[in-house]
Amino acid sequence: MAPLNESLATTIDVIETKPIAVPKLKPRLQESCFNLSQGILRAKHSSPILSDVPQNLTFTPFATPSSTDAPFQTILRVQANAHKGGFLGFTKDSPSDLLTNSLGRFEDREFLSVFRFKMWWSTAWVGKSGSDLQAETQWVMLKVPEIDSYVAIIPIIEGSFRAALNPGENGNVLISVESGSTQVKESSFKAIAYVHVCDNPYNLMREAFSALRVHMNTFKLLEEKRLPTIVDKFGWCTWDACYLTVDPATIWTGVKEFEDGGVCPKFVIIDDGWQSISFDGDEPGKDAENLVLGGEQMTARLHSFKECKKFRNYKGGSFLASDASHFDPHKPKMIIYKATERIQAIIEKQKLIREFGEHDLPELDEKIKKFSEELNAMFDGEQESLVSEDVSGSGMEAFTRDLRSRFKNLDGIYVWHALCGAWNGVRPETLTHLESKVVPFDISPGLDASMTDLAVDRIVEAGIGLVHPSKAHEFYDSMHSYLASVGVTGAKIDVFQTLESVAEEHGGRVELAKTYYDGLTKSMVKNFNGTEIIASMQQCNEFFFLATKQISIGRVGDDFWWQDPHGDPQGVYWLQGLHMIHCSYNSLWMGQMIQPDWDMFQSDHVCAEYHAASRAISGGPVYLSDHLGEGSHNFELIKKLAFFDGTVPRCIHYALPTRDSLFKNPLFDKESILKIFNFNKFGGVIGAFNCQGAGWSPKEHRFKGYKECYMSVSGTIHVSDIEWDQNPEDEGSEVIYSGDYLVYKNQSEEILFMNSKSDAMEITLKPSSFDLFSFVPVTELGSSGVRFAPLGLINMFNCVGTVQEMEVTGGNSILIDVKGEGSFMAYSSSAPEKCYVGDKEAEFKWEEETGKLSFYVPWVEKSGGISRLSFAF
């Protein structure tokens, strides 16, 4: 779904909408597609979708509620498809805060599902039986070939209860319903899961979540919201670059290195490490210092909304003259390596104590002491050069002002914070006006089968300093208004799902989340233009059903892991394919409500090109987390992603897995390629990725490498792999196509032609490799009969995305606007008489054998990098 036009969205996005009366239309003539009778749930008179359905389960056909704030066109669309869906409910004998009921069973039916493998993250899983489902399944799509259709079962929210699916014995699908508080109990539900049927899997998800949007009225679809300004920009995030050591000199130097390389970021994300945090027992108001690695900060709490000492000590103008030349760009990496040596020694000591009961370990103690002293010495004197003769302010405000003054291309400056402030919330004794208190972190039983997680363990250890729900709006507004006043334009908010585990005294997880998200939404509108929030660690259904009235972008994958934290050396490869799977399949449902963000990566990573290709066609922002220093940036690769001005040739939709990838396991079935598709204004694109070599282990409850699957795999590519009817700009197109498509193979730079009747291309991909296939409809000029198809600048991964406009004038000429600098290529059945770039005639090359037409296009600064190309035949 395409976001609304900017002008329309602007008028509705930051205004609190009120429910409207649903228009009364003629009664629905079509009977419900579902029938529940004699313990069998059928769709369109199909074979059973679910059999052995218990007697206490009910089915209720969808009915439009009496009022909703959904757009009128959405209401009409939902009403037209109302017969395709309905709700499942059940009743128990006695009320409880946690209830489980069977929905029935299915076997020998292919399914695709998404489940939570950690509290914060979810991924895809396939199988053929209800017993194959994984715990905490967020939705399941069943393939029903006997009616050429698909059925979705989506656990939702009813009242104060939230639901998820779980596996049962003998093919049973279990639904688990919980409030998150022993004080909130219920025994009966009428609409705790939604079922929907459709003959198109992509329309299935769109129709189902549109129906839920109208029914629940607690979230908004992506198509209703504006996107943040960073969505089509190139950026840099500090996390993997320097972890918690981030400071003004690191940021300044990092942005400068990109500028020197020819691509200055349009936005930066100052990740974890800038906040004023301290540990319980520390002196109130004093910052924790010398933190380095993720995990060290996870029992700390926020004690002030202002920046920590590292940033407070910045003096206005300090770097404007020197360009932070005093700073050693290799220092963050050196500190990280030393901190890693220290933590590895500590882990080794803990292992010996745990396994052998050995406590007298003088050699290890001495090693830990030595590493600690060396590490502390690295931090000494870090602020010594922050001196300016004409001090114009200090702290974060002065720093962001100087940063923008020096780097004119930089627009957005985001900072990181956790949903509850810091990882463990706030310190009650410092931010007293927020009426916070430390509450225990009680993990839902539904997460018992999830992956071990350091973050969860550390938060459980310390509990959450939870701001009282009645103060949630004041909490966010106080924090965000301060940040906005010092030049921060947005926030990356992490650790969203903590609320589900601290809701005992606050009406349960749903009611607590509603209150917090309402406060966050109001603060977004007031302080961050209603759009400038990236949601992360949020991949649970209650976030999407309760938090997305305003939030319009969020992460669809786990973090970029440059190596396996558990020590598998092959993880440097297989973790990257795993990331592709997370992002691709999560986009099927998350993309209904937010713009998928595929996360950062590092341009010098061994699989950097693999990542870059996926980001180029993801439809979201492109940002890196490169280390600092010589050799840390691959600018040749970066320039295939981003233009000189820091913008990117973004696809107009979000990438989705192709239909023949939906019910496959591209991670460890030894045969499947992951294929994703997206659209540009004048064509489509398919990305093919070999992700084989790793996957989820249901027995071990973790991801692991499967070395026997790390192998070459083969597959096919066809123009019909692109779901052209999903193109948001398909309607109203004035370009007439002949039915043929020009296909450009990125890796080999070959071109060929294909139409719906053509044979598919056979491809083979080596492990951790990829290829991109750009499809451009061939245009036929009326009087001249010339066939023409522009590929754009082929030095960019998303080459067709560089084509901004195309117009056929008369019967023998074409005008094209293209953005960027580099090698323009098109197919032309005849050589043009003349080609122009702007008002200058271009020297072009035309190959009679292939029809390739190519020439160089310069960057035109005065027009924002856009060149007008004209072709006369």
C-alpha positions, 0 to 999 in steps of 0.5 A: 500500500502506498502512503497518502499523497503528502498534501492529503496526509499532512492534513490528517496525520497530526490531527486526532481523528474522531469516530464517524458513523459508518454509512448505511449501505444495502444489506450484504447479499453474499453469505459468509465464506466460513461455516462452523458445523459439527466440529469442522470449520470450512471456507468456501465449502472447502475441505476442513480448515480446522477439524475437531473444533471444540464445542465451546468455540464460536464463529461470528461473521464480520460485521462493521462496527457502528462507529470508527475513525477509519477513512471512508474508502477503507470502510467501503473496502472492508464492507465489500469483503466482509463476507470473507472474514469472521471471528473466533471466540470461546468460553471457559467455566471459570475466569482466569488471567491466562487461558488456553483453548484449542481452535481445532486441528489441521494436518497435511496442509502447508502453512506460513507463520510468524512467531516470536523467537525473543520477547522483541523479535519475530520470524517466519516458520513453515510446516504442515500441521498445527503441531508444527507451529512454534510458540507465540505465533502471531499469525498463520496463513494456510494454503487451500489449493482445493479452492485456490485460496489462502486462509489467515488465522490472526490472534488479536486483542479483545478487551484487556486480553491479548492472544497468540497461537501455540502448537498442540498435540495431534495437529491441534492449534492452541490459542493462549489468551492473557491479561498480564495481571492476576487481577484481571480475569475473564472466561468468555471471548467473542472475537479473540481471533480473526479468520479471513479467506482470499484467492491472493495471499497479498490481498489476504493480508491487506484485507484482513488487517483492513478489517481489523483496523475498522473492527478494533479502531486502535491502530491505523494502516500505513496508507493512512499515515505520512512517512518520516523524512528519513525514509528516502535518505542515506544515514549513519548509526553510531551503534556498531561503530562505537557502541556505548563509547559514542561522543561528539568527536566520534559522531563528528569524525564519522560524518566527516569520513563519509563526506570525504568519501563522497556521500554525506549522510542526510541523517545520523542516529546517535544510538545508546550511550548518550543518556544520563544513566546510573545504577542503583546505589550510585550517587544520584545525579552522577552518570555511569562512566566508561561503559563500552559494550551492549549489556553493561548498561542494561541494569542502569536507569535514566536519572535525567532527560538531559545528555550525559557528561560526554555531551554536556562537556561539549563547548560550542564551536570546539570542532568548527575550526579543528574539524575534530582533528585531535580525535583518533578514529581508531580509538573506538575500535581499540576500546571495544577490542580491549573491553571484549578481551576483558569480558571474555576473561570474566566469562571464562572465570564464570564458566570455571566457577560454574563447572568446577566450583573453582574460585581461586583463579589468580591468573584470571583475576590478574588478567581481568585487573590488567584489562580493566586498568588498560581500558580505564587508561584509554578513557583518561583525558578524552574531553581535554580538547573540547575548548573554544575561544568564543564559547557559544553555548554548550552541550547537545544544543551546541553540538547539533548546531555545530554539526549542521553548520559544518555539514550542510547536507545533514538534516535529521539527528535522531537519538536512541531511548528505550520505551521506559526511558533507559533499559531499566526505566528511570531512577525513582529517587531522581525523577520524582515527579513521574511517580515511578517505582521499581517493579519486578519483570515477570515474563509471560509463560508464552515466552518459555520456549523463546531464545535465551536473551541477555537483555531479558536476563539483565532486565529481570535482574534489576526490574523496571523503574516504571513511570506511573501510567498516569504520568506517561504523557508527561514523561514522553513530552518532557523528554521529547520537548527537551530533545527537540529544543536542543536540535534533535529531530526524532528518536529510535525507540527500543525495548518496546515489549517491556510493558507486557511484563510490568503490568500486574498493578496497572490493569494488565498489559493491554491497558498499560500499553494503551496508556503509554502509547497514547502518551507517546503518540501525543508527544510525537505529534507535538515534538517530532512532526508526528512522524519522526519515530523509528520503532524497534524491538517491537515485533509483537502483535499488541504493538501493531494493534495498539501503538501504530496510530502515529508510528509509521516506520519500524524495524522488521528484522533482528539486529544486524549481527556481524558475527555470531555472539555464541562463537560459531565462526561460520555465523559471519555468513549464515546470520546475514541470510537469517536477517533477510528472512526476518525482514522479508516475511515480517513485512507481509504483516508489519507492512500493513501498518508500518514502513518496513525498516531493514536495519543498518549494516556495515559496508566493509563486512564480508557480506556487505554487498549481499546486505546492500542489494537487499536494502536497495530494493527494500523500500525503506531508508538505507543506513550504515553503522560503519566503524571509523578509520581507514578501511572501514568504509567501502565507498564504491559499494555505498555509491551504488546505494546513495546519491551524492546528496545523501538521498537514495533511489527508493522503491515505491512499495516495500519488498515482499517475498514472491508467491513461490517463496511463501511456503518454502524454507529458504534457510535450511531446506537445501533447495530454495532461494529467497526471492523478494519483489518491489516496484519502481515508478517505471518497472519492477525488481526481483532480488534473489538471495541464497540464505541457506545455512542456518535456521531455528531449532525447535528443540534447542529454541535458538538459531544455529548453523546448518553447515550441510545446507550452506551450499549452492541452490538453483531456482527460476526468475520470471516476470510473473514473480512480480505481483504487478497488481500490488503496485501502488502506482499501477492505477492511472498510468498513462504509459502504454506497454507492448506486453514485453519487458526488458530484463536487466541482470545486475551481476552479469549486466546482461539484458533480455526480453520476457513476457507472460508466456516466456520460459523462466530464467534458470539461475544458480546462486552460490552460498551467501550470494545474490542477484538483482533482476530489473524489469522495465515494460517496453514502450513502443513509439507510435509512428516510428515503431521504435521499441524503448525501455529505460534502465536508468543508471546501471551503476546503482543497485536499484537502477530503474529507481533513478528514472524519475519521469518518462514522456513520449512526445509525438511519435518519434521522441522520448523525454526522461528525467533521471537522478544521479551520476553515472552510466545511463542504459536503455534498450532501443530497437533503433539507434536514435538520431540524437541524444541530449543531456540537458541542452548538450548533445551526448556521445552515445554508444548503441549496440545493434546486436543487443539494442543497448544504448548507453552514455554518461550522465553527470551530477547536476547540482542546481537541479538536485541531481536530476538531468533531463534526457531527450531522444529523437528517432 
